[in-house]
Amino acid sequence: MLVLSAFALAPIYNGTLLPVLMAAAAAGSVLVGTGVRRLPAWTAAPASVLGLAVLTFVAVRVSAAAGQVPGSVPDIAREALRNSIPRLLTALIPIEPQPDTVVLPVIATWLAGLAATELGVRYGRVLLSYLPPTLLFGGALYLVGPDTTAARATTWVPLAYAAFAALGLIASGREPQPGELTADQRRTIRLRVGAGAAAGLAIIVVLSQFLGPAVAEQGSSTPVDPRNYVTPPQLDSLDENPLVRLSGWNLNKDQHLFDAVVTPEAQPLIRLAVLTDYDGVTWRIDSVYRNAGRVLGRPEGTGPEVTQRITIDELDGRLLPGVATPQRVDGVRVAFDAETGTIAYAEPLHKGLTYTVTSRRDPRPDDNALFVAEVPAPEEAGDLVALPGKVPDSISQLSSHLGEGVSNPYQRAFAIQQWLEEHYRLVADAPSGHAYPNVEYFLFGPKQAGGQKGTSEQFTAAFAVLARLAGLPTRVVVGFQTRKDDPAVRGGDAIAWPEILFKGVGWVAFDPLPKSDTVQRPVEDDFKPKAPPSPPPPQSVPPVSVSASPPASRSGSAQAAAPPAGSGTATLVAAASSAAVVVLVLAFFASVPLVHRARRRRRLEQGPPAQRIDAAWSEVLAGLRLAGRPAPAHLTAREVAQYASTAAIRHAHAGAPRLRSAVPPVDDLAALVNAVAFAGPTLAATSDSAAGSRGASAVSEPQARLAADQAVAYVAALRAQRPWWRRLLWTFDPRPLRWHRRR
């Protein structure tokens, strides 16, 4: 039964090292416990501690050698014991068996084996001895979480676990010897056994009727991922928006950033970052990084394998360049975002850092396949087609003009690419900037004043905005060009390009930059935006501000789009595991309030002020959703603050008018949210390297505390206006754990 826990964990680990170590821990603990069963009970603890120390030493040494972790065994063991839990919960699946990811399962298996052996062998409490292995098995299933690949690979494990449990009870049963009991005693025992069996069967039937359907319905939902409770590695502000660094690199075109030796020899584009989140001002990386070993996710792709040996020179930050799609990294420990293929280093890059990346390059599909390919619908694409705020009318008119007479998504994308490469000029000295005003000036500004020319930043940003207006899921990629005969990658090689997502094909890159033989045509000859209508009187013009969508809306849409899974297996297992389900449900509801409080305290009290203000705003949005008054996604921050006050007043009228005056406003919090999000638009048109940190420096520590106090006070007052049973549901509602997930 202990070894079956190793089988449950095996699919989320790379290789077979962890199951072997857990099996060794299971066998060692049971053998030690059985060996000292005839000795005094106090001898079990020292003997087990000695055996566990030996096995831990072996596990650390073997896993360190397999994972290429340098250092002495004592130092590695101390670091692994200190960081095993956060490293395990932030590790990328499949998890690389390294000291900090194998020590905890090995120790837990040994302790469970020791406790089970003492209870079952020394004291003869066989049924009670099942508790430690069951807790270990449940912890393994919880750690696997929503990983569907692991779930499919281990469907037989729970059935085998139940079979071994039944076999243990049968084998440990002892029939009374003849003559030991009288006939009346045997009759009494039979009556008691029969009554107990009937009562147990009745309890199982009742639980199956009442809890079975609810448990079966959970088979179609996604389990809670324990990795959401641990903050994954975060990027510095320098790497939040590497797109603004292109102009600086292009101006210093001879700056030696790094060397890349590619095998086989080719000229691939080396990717640095993928940016999917656009708020109308800046493109940002929207990645969730997981600590990874050498293997970066499960093998995907059928293209040729490309190996790159990269040596860092003057490239700074924490993002590591590599050819898409990376599958393995040797030489450094990294964090990896499997969705975008972005690699981050645990520390700032330094000169001389050398590592090797193994990637698979998927070949670009032919035009015939792209002509018939569709793109995901807007509700499926989510943020990949989002354009918050008011897009300038001239850009919208150009997007409509380019879409006239176009019948499929690929033709729309190709029309945008052809327009940009034929009407605009590529220069290296254009200032940085990709907000709506920058894009509009690039597209329609006068040539003599710097319009209609730019770096790859402006070309890519313009393509992305026009493509999203056309309903095409688009992202921006920042990377570098390579040369076949020169491994050096310099500042002049930095480039950005757009990619569009097609169903059944994946992400396809487009090149809107003008070619060397392209003759630039004046924009005015082919398109001229219509003049906007006369504005209405000033008092009738509502204020408009660019507002980024709150993080909660993203996770909510992801939940709504989650595909249902089959519930047949869950229905079959529900009847046999009803009692265990009751225990798990009770434990779940006991832990939700604790997790809520710990998560809110960490988000509102730790981290930079800008991040804490954003977390306070998320608390207000989550409170409105829990109160049944979610804020519409199109509202700006100030409009949401006004809406929050109105929502609170409506609740006061409905059930608690005496609390109407006690609901605090969140106007100051809304102003701080706008200050954090839009403090740096004026810097978007400059090449100053400090532009990326302007938003964080626009707020102070007292303002972050004020934001937290307003959010907590407002949510508490809003909750107090609810009926007592709704407040109880509010306390145990687990949905905010997903709404608050950091973008």
C-alpha positions in Angstrom: 0.0 0.0 0.0 2.9 2.4 0.6 4.5 1.5 -2.7 1.2 2.4 -4.5 1.6 6.0 -3.3 4.9 6.0 -5.3 2.9 4.7 -8.4 0.4 7.6 -7.9 3.2 10.2 -7.9 5.3 8.6 -10.6 3.5 10.2 -13.6 4.3 13.7 -12.5 8.0 13.0 -12.1 10.5 12.5 -14.8 12.1 9.0 -14.9 11.8 6.2 -12.3 14.1 7.5 -9.6 11.4 8.8 -7.2 9.3 5.5 -7.3 12.5 3.5 -6.6 13.4 5.7 -3.6 9.9 5.7 -2.2 9.8 1.9 -2.6 13.1 1.6 -0.7 11.7 3.8 2.1 8.6 1.7 2.3 10.5 -1.6 2.4 13.1 -0.2 4.9 10.6 1.2 7.3 8.5 -1.9 7.4 11.6 -4.2 7.8 13.0 -2.1 10.6 9.6 -2.0 12.4 9.1 -5.8 11.9 12.7 -6.5 13.1 12.3 -4.8 16.4 8.7 -6.0 17.1 9.9 -8.4 19.9 12.1 -5.7 21.5 10.8 -3.0 23.9 8.7 -0.4 22.2 11.2 2.4 22.8 13.7 0.7 20.5 11.6 1.4 17.4 12.3 5.1 17.4 16.1 5.1 17.5 16.3 2.2 15.1 14.0 4.0 12.6 15.8 7.3 12.9 19.1 5.6 12.1 17.6 3.9 9.1 15.9 7.1 7.9 19.2 9.0 8.2 20.9 6.4 6.0 18.2 6.4 3.4 18.0 10.2 3.3 21.8 10.4 2.7 21.5 7.9 -0.1 18.5 9.7 -1.6 20.2 13.1 -1.6 23.5 11.7 -3.0 21.8 9.7 -5.8 19.3 12.5 -6.8 22.0 15.1 -6.7 24.2 13.1 -9.1 21.2 12.4 -11.4 20.1 16.0 -11.4 23.7 17.4 -11.7 23.3 19.5 -8.5 26.8 20.6 -7.4 28.0 20.8 -3.8 28.7 18.6 -0.8 26.0 16.2 0.4 25.5 17.9 3.8 25.0 21.3 2.2 22.7 19.9 -0.4 20.7 18.0 2.3 20.3 21.1 4.5 19.1 23.2 1.5 16.7 20.5 0.4 15.2 20.0 3.8 14.7 23.8 4.2 13.1 24.4 0.8 11.5 21.0 0.0 7.8 22.1 0.4 7.9 25.3 -1.7 10.2 23.8 -4.3 7.9 20.8 -4.7 4.8 23.0 -5.0 6.3 25.3 -7.5 8.1 22.7 -9.6 7.2 22.2 -13.3 5.5 18.9 -14.3 7.2 16.5 -15.0 9.2 17.2 -11.8 12.9 16.6 -12.1 14.1 14.2 -9.3 16.5 16.4 -7.4 17.3 16.5 -3.6 14.7 19.2 -2.9 11.9 17.3 -4.8 12.5 13.8 -3.5 13.4 14.3 0.2 9.9 15.1 1.3 8.2 12.0 -0.3 10.9 9.7 0.9 10.7 10.9 4.5 6.9 10.9 4.4 6.9 7.3 3.1 9.3 6.2 5.9 7.3 7.8 8.6 4.0 6.3 7.3 5.6 2.9 7.1 7.0 3.1 10.6 3.7 4.2 12.1 1.7 1.5 10.2 4.1 -1.2 11.2 4.0 -0.3 14.9 0.1 -0.2 14.9 -0.4 -3.3 12.8 2.4 -5.6 13.8 3.3 -4.7 17.4 -0.2 -3.8 18.6 -2.3 -5.8 16.2 -4.5 -2.9 15.1 -4.7 -3.7 11.4 -7.5 -1.4 10.5 -6.0 1.5 12.4 -2.6 0.8 10.8 -4.2 1.7 7.4 -4.5 5.4 8.5 -0.8 6.4 7.8 -0.6 4.8 4.3 -4.0 6.3 3.5 -2.9 9.8 4.5 0.3 9.3 2.3 -1.8 8.1 -0.6 -4.2 11.0 -0.3 -1.3 13.4 -0.2 0.1 11.9 -3.4 -3.3 12.3 -5.2 -3.6 15.9 -3.9 -0.1 16.8 -5.1 -0.9 15.4 -8.6 -3.9 17.8 -8.6 -5.6 18.5 -12.0 -2.8 16.9 -14.1 -5.0 14.8 -16.5 -2.1 12.9 -17.9 -1.1 11.6 -14.5 -4.8 10.8 -13.7 -5.2 8.7 -16.8 -1.9 6.8 -16.1 -2.9 5.8 -12.6 -6.6 4.9 -12.8 -5.8 1.4 -11.6 -3.9 2.5 -8.5 -6.9 3.3 -6.2 -8.5 0.0 -7.1 -5.3 -1.8 -6.3 -5.0 0.1 -3.0 -8.5 -0.9 -2.0 -7.8 -4.5 -3.0 -4.6 -4.7 -0.8 -6.5 -3.1 2.1 -9.2 -5.9 1.9 -6.5 -8.5 1.5 -4.8 -7.3 4.7 -8.0 -7.5 6.7 -8.7 -11.0 5.4 -5.2 -12.3 6.1 -5.1 -10.8 9.6 -8.5 -12.4 10.6 -8.2 -15.3 13.0 -10.8 -18.0 13.3 -11.4 -19.3 16.9 -10.1 -22.7 17.5 -12.6 -25.5 18.3 -13.5 -25.6 22.0 -12.5 -22.0 22.7 -16.1 -20.7 22.5 -19.4 -22.3 23.5 -22.4 -22.5 21.2 -24.1 -19.6 22.9 -21.0 -17.5 22.5 -20.6 -18.3 18.9 -24.3 -17.5 18.3 -23.9 -14.2 20.1 -20.8 -13.4 18.0 -22.6 -14.2 14.8 -25.5 -12.0 15.8 -23.2 -9.1 16.6 -21.3 -9.6 13.3 -24.5 -9.7 11.3 -25.9 -6.7 13.0 -22.7 -4.8 12.5 -22.6 -5.8 8.9 -26.2 -4.7 8.3 -25.6 -1.4 10.1 -22.5 -0.8 8.0 -24.3 -1.7 4.8 -27.2 0.7 5.7 -24.7 3.5 6.5 -23.0 3.0 3.1 -26.3 2.9 1.2 -27.5 6.1 2.9 -24.2 7.9 2.3 -24.2 6.8 -1.3 -27.7 8.1 -1.8 -27.0 11.5 -0.2 -23.4 12.1 -1.1 -22.9 9.9 -4.1 -24.4 12.3 -6.7 -22.5 15.3 -5.3 -19.3 13.3 -5.3 -20.0 12.0 -8.8 -20.5 15.6 -10.0 -17.0 16.5 -8.8 -15.7 14.1 -11.4 -16.5 16.7 -14.1 -14.8 19.5 -12.3 -11.1 20.4 -12.2 -9.5 19.6 -8.8 -7.8 22.4 -6.8 -4.2 22.7 -7.7 -2.1 22.9 -4.5 0.5 24.9 -6.5 -1.8 27.9 -6.5 -1.2 28.3 -2.8 2.5 29.0 -3.2 3.7 32.1 -5.0 5.8 31.0 -8.1 9.0 32.8 -9.0 8.4 36.4 -10.1 10.2 38.6 -12.7 11.8 41.9 -12.0 10.3 45.1 -13.5 13.2 45.0 -16.0 11.8 41.8 -17.5 8.1 42.6 -17.2 8.1 44.4 -20.6 11.3 43.6 -22.6 9.7 45.1 -25.7 10.7 48.6 -24.6 14.3 47.5 -24.6 14.4 47.0 -28.3 15.2 50.7 -29.2 18.1 50.7 -26.7 19.5 47.5 -28.1 19.1 48.7 -31.7 20.8 52.0 -30.9 23.8 50.1 -29.4 23.9 47.7 -32.3 27.5 46.5 -31.5 26.7 45.6 -27.9 27.7 42.0 -27.4 24.8 40.4 -25.6 25.6 36.7 -25.8 27.1 33.9 -28.0 24.9 31.1 -29.4 26.4 28.0 -31.0 23.5 26.2 -32.8 23.6 22.6 -33.8 22.8 21.7 -36.5 24.0 24.9 -38.1 21.1 27.1 -39.0 19.8 30.6 -38.6 16.9 30.2 -36.2 15.2 33.0 -34.3 16.1 32.9 -30.6 13.2 33.7 -28.3 13.6 35.8 -25.2 10.1 36.5 -24.0 6.4 36.1 -25.0 4.0 38.9 -24.2 0.3 38.3 -24.2 -1.1 40.9 -21.9 -1.9 44.4 -23.3 -3.6 47.2 -21.4 -3.5 49.9 -24.1 -0.2 51.3 -22.8 2.3 48.4 -22.5 2.7 44.8 -23.5 3.6 42.6 -20.5 4.7 39.0 -19.9 1.7 37.1 -18.5 3.5 33.9 -17.4 3.3 31.6 -14.4 6.8 30.3 -13.9 7.5 26.9 -12.2 10.8 25.8 -10.9 12.2 23.2 -13.3 15.0 20.7 -13.5 16.6 19.8 -16.8 13.4 18.6 -18.4 11.0 21.4 -19.4 7.6 19.7 -19.7 6.5 16.5 -21.5 7.9 16.0 -25.0 5.9 17.8 -27.7 6.4 18.6 -31.3 7.6 16.5 -34.2 10.1 19.0 -35.7 13.9 18.6 -35.9 15.9 18.8 -32.7 18.0 21.9 -32.3 20.7 22.3 -29.6 22.0 25.7 -28.5 25.0 26.3 -26.3 24.6 29.9 -25.0 27.2 32.0 -23.2 25.9 35.3 -21.6 28.0 38.4 -22.1 26.3 41.8 -21.6 22.7 40.6 -21.6 21.1 41.5 -18.2 17.9 40.7 -16.5 16.7 37.2 -15.7 15.2 36.0 -19.0 17.2 33.3 -20.7 17.2 33.2 -24.5 16.5 29.9 -26.4 15.0 28.5 -29.6 11.3 27.6 -29.3 10.1 25.1 -28.2 12.6 24.3 -25.4 12.4 20.8 -23.9 15.6 20.5 -21.9 18.1 22.9 -20.2 21.5 21.7 -18.9 24.0 23.8 -16.8 21.6 26.0 -14.8 18.5 25.7 -12.7 15.6 27.7 -14.2 12.0 28.6 -13.9 9.8 27.8 -16.9 6.4 28.8 -18.2 5.1 25.9 -20.2 2.3 27.8 -21.9 4.6 30.4 -23.6 8.0 28.6 -23.5 9.7 31.4 -21.6 12.7 30.5 -19.5 13.8 32.6 -16.4 17.0 32.3 -14.4 16.8 32.1 -10.6 19.3 35.0 -10.3 20.3 38.0 -12.4 22.3 37.0 -15.5 26.1 37.5 -15.3 28.9 37.5 -17.7 30.2 34.0 -18.5 27.0 32.1 -17.6 26.8 29.1 -19.9 24.0 26.7 -20.5 22.6 24.3 -23.2 19.1 24.3 -24.5 17.6 21.5 -26.5 14.5 22.5 -28.5 12.2 21.1 -31.2 11.3 23.5 -34.0 7.9 22.8 -35.4 8.0 23.5 -39.2 5.6 26.3 -40.4 2.6 24.7 -42.0 2.1 25.4 -45.7 -0.2 28.1 -46.9 -2.9 25.6 -48.0 -3.3 24.4 -44.4 -3.4 28.0 -43.1 -6.0 29.1 -45.7 -8.6 26.6 -44.2 -7.5 27.0 -40.6 -9.8 28.9 -38.2 -9.0 30.8 -35.0 -10.6 30.4 -31.6 -13.8 32.3 -30.9 -13.4 35.5 -28.9 -14.9 33.8 -25.8 -12.3 31.0 -26.1 -9.4 33.3 -26.9 -10.0 35.6 -23.8 -7.2 38.0 -23.3 -5.5 37.1 -26.6 -8.0 39.3 -28.4 -8.6 41.9 -25.6 -8.0 45.6 -26.3 -8.9 47.5 -23.1 -9.9 51.1 -23.3 -10.8 53.2 -26.3 -8.9 52.3 -29.5 -8.4 55.4 -31.7 -11.0 55.6 -34.4 -8.3 55.9 -37.1 -6.8 52.5 -36.2 -10.3 50.9 -36.1 -11.1 52.3 -39.5 -7.8 50.9 -40.9 -8.6 47.5 -39.5 -12.0 47.5 -41.2 -10.4 48.7 -44.4 -7.9 45.9 -44.4 -10.6 43.3 -43.7 -12.8 44.3 -46.7 -13.2 41.4 -49.1 -11.2 39.0 -46.9 -12.8 35.6 -46.4 -10.6 33.7 -43.8 -8.4 34.5 -40.8 -5.1 33.8 -42.5 -6.0 36.3 -45.3 -6.8 38.9 -42.7 -3.5 38.4 -41.0 -1.6 38.4 -44.4 -3.4 41.6 -45.4 -2.2 43.4 -42.3 1.4 42.1 -42.8 1.4 43.2 -46.4 0.1 46.7 -45.5 2.8 47.3 -42.9 5.7 46.1 -45.0 4.6 48.1 -48.0 3.8 51.5 -46.4 6.2 52.0 -43.5 10.0 52.3 -43.1 12.2 50.4 -40.7 14.7 52.5 -38.7 17.0 51.9 -35.8 16.7 55.3 -34.0 12.9 55.5 -33.5 12.0 56.1 -29.8 10.4 53.3 -27.8 6.6 53.2 -27.3 3.7 51.0 -28.2 0.7 52.6 -26.5 -2.4 53.5 -28.5 -1.1 57.1 -29.2 2.3 55.7 -30.3 0.7 53.1 -32.6 -1.6 55.8 -34.1 1.3 58.2 -34.7 3.4 55.4 -36.3 0.5 54.5 -38.7 -0.7 58.1 -39.6 1.9 60.6 -38.3 3.5 62.9 -40.8 6.8 61.6 -42.2 8.7 64.8 -41.7 7.8 64.7 -38.0 8.9 61.1 -37.4 5.7 59.3 -38.3 5.3 56.2 -40.5 8.7 54.8 -39.5 9.9 52.8 -36.5 11.7 49.8 -35.1 10.3 46.3 -35.0 8.6 47.3 -31.8 6.3 49.7 -33.6 5.7 47.3 -36.5 4.9 44.4 -34.2 2.7 46.5 -31.9 0.7 47.9 -34.8 0.3 44.4 -36.3 -1.0 43.1 -32.9 -3.5 45.9 -32.4 -4.9 45.6 -35.9 -5.0 41.8 -35.7 -6.9 41.8 -32.4 -9.3 44.4 -33.8 -9.9 41.8 -36.6 -10.6 39.1 -34.0 -7.3 37.3 -34.4 -5.7 35.9 -31.1 -2.3 37.6 -31.1 0.8 37.8 -29.0 4.1 39.6 -29.2 7.5 37.8 -29.1 10.8 39.5 -28.4 14.0 37.7 -29.5 17.1 37.8 -31.6 18.2 37.0 -35.1 21.2 34.7 -35.5 23.9 34.3 -38.2 25.2 31.0 -39.5 28.8 32.0 -39.6 29.0 34.1 -36.4 27.9 32.9 -32.9 27.9 36.5 -31.5 24.4 38.0 -30.9 24.5 41.8 -30.6 22.1 44.6 -29.9 21.4 45.2 -33.6 20.1 41.6 -33.8 17.2 42.2 -31.3 13.9 42.0 -33.0 10.1 41.5 -32.2 7.5 39.7 -34.2 3.8 38.9 -33.9 2.3 35.4 -33.7 -1.4 34.3 -34.3 -3.1 31.2 -32.9 -4.8 29.0 -35.4 -7.0 26.0 -34.4 -5.2 22.6 -35.1 -2.0 24.4 -36.1 -0.8 26.4 -33.1 1.0 29.7 -33.0 2.2 31.0 -36.4 4.7 33.8 -36.7 4.3 36.7 -39.2 6.9 39.2 -40.4 5.5 42.7 -41.0 9.0 44.3 -41.5 9.7 45.7 -45.0 11.9 43.6 -47.2 15.1 45.0 -48.7 13.5 45.3 -52.2 10.2 46.8 -51.0 9.3 50.2 -52.4 7.5 52.2 -49.8 4.1 53.6 -50.9 2.6 56.7 -49.2 -0.2 55.7 -46.7 -2.4 58.6 -48.0 -2.5 57.1 -51.5 -4.2 53.9 -50.2 -6.1 54.9 -47.1 -7.1 58.1 -45.3 -8.9 58.0 -42.0 -12.3 59.7 -41.8 -12.5 62.8 -39.7 -14.3 62.1 -36.4 -17.7 63.7 -35.9 -18.1 67.0 -34.0 -17.9 66.3 -30.3 -21.0 66.8 -28.1 -21.2 69.5 -25.5 -18.5 69.0 -22.7 -21.1 68.3 -20.0 -22.4 65.2 -21.9 -19.0 63.7 -22.6 -18.4 60.8 -20.1 -14.8 60.4 -18.8 -13.0 57.6 -20.5 -9.8 56.0 -19.1 -7.8 53.0 -20.1 -8.4 50.2 -17.6 -6.8 46.8 -17.5 -9.1 43.9 -16.9 -8.9 42.7 -13.3 -7.1 39.4 -12.7 -10.2 37.8 -11.3 -12.0 38.0 -14.7 -9.3 35.9 -16.4 -9.5 33.1 -13.9 -13.3 33.2 -14.1 -13.3 32.8 -17.8 -10.8 30.0 -17.6 -13.2 28.1 -15.2 -16.1 28.7 -17.6 -14.1 27.3 -20.5 -12.9 24.2 -18.7 -14.1 21.2 -20.7 -16.1 18.6 -18.7 -14.6 15.2 -18.1 -16.3 11.9 -17.9 -17.9 11.0 -14.6 -18.4 7.3 -15.0 -15.4 6.2 -13.1 -16.1 8.7 -10.3 -19.7 7.4 -9.9 -18.3 3.8 -9.6 -15.8 4.8 -6.9 -18.1 7.1 -5.0 -20.1 4.3 -3.3 -16.9 2.5 -2.0 -15.3 5.7 -0.7 -18.1 7.7 0.8 -16.7 7.6 4.3 -13.3 8.9 3.1 -15.1 11.6 1.1 -16.8 12.9 4.2 -13.5 13.2 6.0 -11.9 15.0 3.0 -14.9 17.4 2.7 -14.7 18.3 6.4 -10.9 18.8 6.1 -11.4 20.9 3.0 -13.9 23.2 4.6 -11.8 23.5 7.7 -8.8 24.6 5.7 -10.5 27.1 3.3 -10.8 29.9 5.9 -7.2 29.4 7.1 -6.0 29.6 3.5 -8.1 32.7 2.8 -6.7 34.6 5.8 -3.1 33.5 5.1 -3.3 34.4 1.4 -4.9 37.8 2.1 -2.3 38.7 4.7 0.5 37.7 2.4 -0.9 39.6 -0.6 -1.7 42.8 1.3 1.3 42.9 3.6 4.2 41.5 1.6 5.8 42.6 -1.7 6.3 46.0 -3.3 3.6 48.7 -2.8 2.3 48.5 -6.4 1.8 44.8 -6.1 -0.1 45.2 -2.8 -2.3 47.9 -4.2 -3.2 45.5 -7.1 -4.0 42.8 -4.5 -6.2 45.2 -2.5 -8.2 46.0 -5.7 -8.6 42.2 -6.3 -10.0 41.8 -2.8 -12.7 44.5 -3.6 -13.6 42.8 -6.9 -13.8 39.4 -5.3 -16.0 40.8 -2.5 -18.4 42.2 -5.1 -18.6 38.8 -6.8 -19.2 37.0 -3.5 -21.9 39.5 -2.7 -23.7 38.7 -6.0 -22.9 42.1 -7.5 -19.8 41.5 -9.8 -18.5 44.7 -11.4 -19.0 44.8 -15.2 -15.7 44.2 -17.1 -16.0 47.4 -19.2 -16.0 49.8 -16.2 -12.9 51.9 -15.4 -11.4 51.8 -11.9 -13.2 55.0 -10.8 -16.5 53.7 -12.2 -16.0 50.4 -10.4 -15.5 52.4 -7.1 -18.8 54.3 -7.7 -20.5 51.0 -8.6 -19.2 49.4 -5.4 -20.8 52.1 -3.3 -24.1 51.7 -5.2 -23.9 47.9 -4.7 -23.4 48.3 -1.0 -26.4 50.7 -0.7 -28.6 48.3 -2.5 -27.7 45.5 -0.1 -28.3 47.9 2.8 -31.8 48.6 1.5 -32.5 44.9 1.0 -31.5 43.5 4.4 -29.6 45.9 6.8 -30.5 49.6 6.3 -28.8 50.4 9.6 -25.4 49.7 8.0 -25.8 52.0 5.1 -23.6 54.7 6.5 -21.0 52.2 7.7 -19.9 51.1 4.2 -16.5 52.9 3.5 -15.8 54.2 0.0 -13.0 52.8 -2.2 -12.3 56.0 -4.2 -8.8 56.4 -2.9 -8.0 52.8 -3.7 -9.3 53.3 -7.3 -7.1 56.3 -7.7 -4.1 54.3 -6.5 -4.9 51.5 -8.9 -4.9 54.0 -11.8 -1.6 55.4 -10.5 0.0 52.0 -10.5 -1.3 50.9 -13.9 -0.8 54.2 -15.9 2.0 56.1 -14.1 4.3 55.6 -17.1 2.5 56.4 -20.4 4.6 59.5 -20.9 7.7 57.4 -20.7 6.5 55.1 -23.4 7.8 57.4 -26.1 11.3 57.5 -24.7 14.2 55.0 -24.6 15.0 55.6 -20.9 15.9 52.3 -19.3 14.1 53.3 -16.1 10.7 53.5 -17.8 9.8 50.0 -16.7 9.9 50.9 -13.0 7.9 54.1 -13.2 4.6 52.5 -12.3 6.1 50.9 -9.1 7.8 54.1 -7.9 4.6 56.2 -8.4 3.2 54.8 -5.1 4.6 54.7 -1.6 4.4 52.4 1.4 1.8 54.4 3.3 -0.4 54.4 0.2 -0.1 50.6 0.0 -1.2 50.4 3.6 -4.1 52.8 2.9 -5.2 50.6 0.0 -5.1 47.5 2.1 -7.1 49.1 4.9 -9.8 50.4 2.5 -10.2 47.0 0.8 -10.4 45.1 4.1 -12.9 47.6 5.6 -15.1 47.7 2.5 -15.2 43.9 2.1 -16.0 43.4 5.8 -18.8 46.0 5.7 -20.2 44.4 2.5 -20.1 40.9 4.1 -21.8 42.2 7.3 -24.8 43.2 5.3 -25.5 39.7 4.1 -27.8 37.3 5.9 -26.2 35.0 8.4 -26.3 31.9 6.1 -24.8 33.9 3.2 -22.0 35.0 5.5 -21.4 31.4 6.4 -21.2 30.5 2.7 -18.9 33.5 2.2 -16.5 32.1 4.8 -16.2 28.6 3.2 -16.4 29.6 -0.5 -13.1 28.4 -2.2 -13.6 30.3 -5.5 -11.6 33.4 -4.5 -8.5 31.1 -4.3 -8.7 30.9 -8.1 -10.0 34.5 -8.6 -6.9 35.9 -6.8 -4.4 33.9 -8.9 -1.7 36.4 -10.0 -1.5 37.1 -13.7 
